[in-house]
Amino acid sequence: MRKTRTTCSKCGKDVKKLRLLKRINGDWLCKECYKKRIKEKRENLKRNILGITKEQELEENREIKNKYNRVRWKKQKKEINKIREPIVPKIKGAKIKRYSRQLHNYLTKEEKNILYKKYVAQGLDDGQINIRLNNIKNYLKEYVKKLIKKKETDEMINIKFKEEFAKLIEQEW
């Protein structure tokens, strides 16, 4: 019958199971001694072979920690800002690259956003806001149709459209 070894050859600690020992260069090492050996080997590599001093290593570790902390703080700020500010959904529409000074007889993306923010400030939820925006859009369409039936000029239609939109904005402030 073969006798197996269950003691650490470095510290002499008795281990119950053989699988808790590691065999390295003919020596049987326990978990703690194995970790110490790996740590010493790493230190030897850093100090003697790579030539890294203790101060250089500490400075490098500080830089890594600072970089990690900056990223973590940025994420925390974003989360706090998300909680504080209500999220305004993007309203799909024509992309206008600069502010349009031209007169038009339809609701632009910016005008819808203005109305949306106004209703959010009043405390309405998304469903009610969408219903109101659709009602306003339909009302303004009908208003423009009435003006076209009256045979108003395009400039007058645009001016009256803007006046009606301004009334809608000031109506519930």
N, C-alpha and C positions, 0 to 999 in steps of 0.2 A: 504494500500500500504506500502510495506517495504522500509525503507530508508537505503541505502547503504552508507558505509563510504568511503570517497575518500581522506582522509588526513592521513599523516604519524603520528603515535602516538609518535615517538621519536623526529623528527625535526619540525613537524607541517606543512610540505609542502603539498600543495594541488595538487592532481594528477587528471588528467582528466578522466582516465579510471581505473576501478577497477582491471583489470588484471595486471596493473603496480605495484600493491601492493602485498606483501607476508604476509601471516598470520603465525606468529610464537609465540607460547605460549600465545595466546590471543591478541597479539599486531599486528597492521598492520604497516609494514615497507615498505618504498619506496626502490628503487633500490640501491641508494647510501648508505642508512643506513644498508641495508642488506649486502652489500659488506663489510662495516666497521665491522659489527658484525662477519662475517666469518673471517675476518683478525684478529680481536681481539681474537677469539676463537683459531685460529691457533697459534698465539703468546703465548697464555696461555698454550697450549699443549706443545709447544717447550720449553718454559722457566720453567714452574712449574712441569709438569708431566714427560717429557723426560729429563729435566735437561741440555738442550743444551744452552750454552752461546752465546752471540752475536758474539764473536770472533771465536768460533768454526764454527758457521754457515757461517761467511764470508770466513773463510779458506776453508771450504767445497765447497762453491760456486766458489772460485778462482780455485780450483783443477778441478772442472767440466768444467769451462770455458777454462782452459788451455788444457784439454784433447780434448775438442771439437775443439779448434783452431788448435791443432796439426793434427788432422784428416783432417780438412779443408785445411790446408797448404799442406799436403801430396797430397790431391786430386788436388789442384791447380798446384803443381809441375808436377804431372803426365800429366795433360792436356797441360801444357806448353811444356813438352818434346815431347808429341805426335804431337804438331804443328810444332816444330822445326825439328824433325827427320822424314824422310820418312819411312813409314811402309813397311818392307820387308816381303812379304808373305812367309809362311813356304812352302817349296817345299817337296812334299811327296816323300819318297824313303825309302831305307833300313836304319834302325837305326844302326849306328855304334857307339858303346859306347866309343871307344877310337880312336885316330888318326891312320888310317891304313897306315902302311909302306909297305904293300904288293903291288906288282905290279898288276894292273888290266887293262882291256881294255873296260871300260865303264865309263860314267860320274857318279861320286858319288854325294851325296847330298851336301857335302861341296863345290865341284867344281862348281855345279850349282849355289850355293849361291854366290860364288866368281864372277862368270860371271854376275849374276843378279845385284849385287852391282856395278859392273863395268859399266853396261849399265844404271843404275839409275844415277850414277855420270855423265854420258854423257848426261843425260836429256831425255832419251827415256821413252815412256809410257809403260804400262803393255802389251798391245797387241803386240807392236813391239818387246819387249823383249822376249815374249813367242815364237814368230815366229823365232827370231834369235836363241834361245836355241834349238828349234826343228831342225832348219837347221844344227846347229853345231852337234847335236846328230846324225842326219842322215849322215852327212859328215864323222864323226868319225866311224860310223858303216861300211860305204862303204870302208873307208881306212883300217879297220881291215880285211874286207873280201878280199881286194886286197892282203894284206900281207899273209893271209892264203892261197890264191891261189898260191902265189909265194913260198909256203912251207917254210916260215920262222919259226924259233923255237919260243916257247912261250915266252921265255925271250926277244928275239929280238922284237917280236910283242909288248910286254908290254913297252919296252924302247922306241920304235918308237911312240907308242900311247902317251906316256908322253911328248915326244919331240913335237909332233904335237899339243897337248893341250897347251903346253907352248907357241908355236908360235901363237896360237889363242888368248891367253891372252895378249901377248905383241903386237899383231897386231895393235890394235887401241888405245893404251895408249898414 
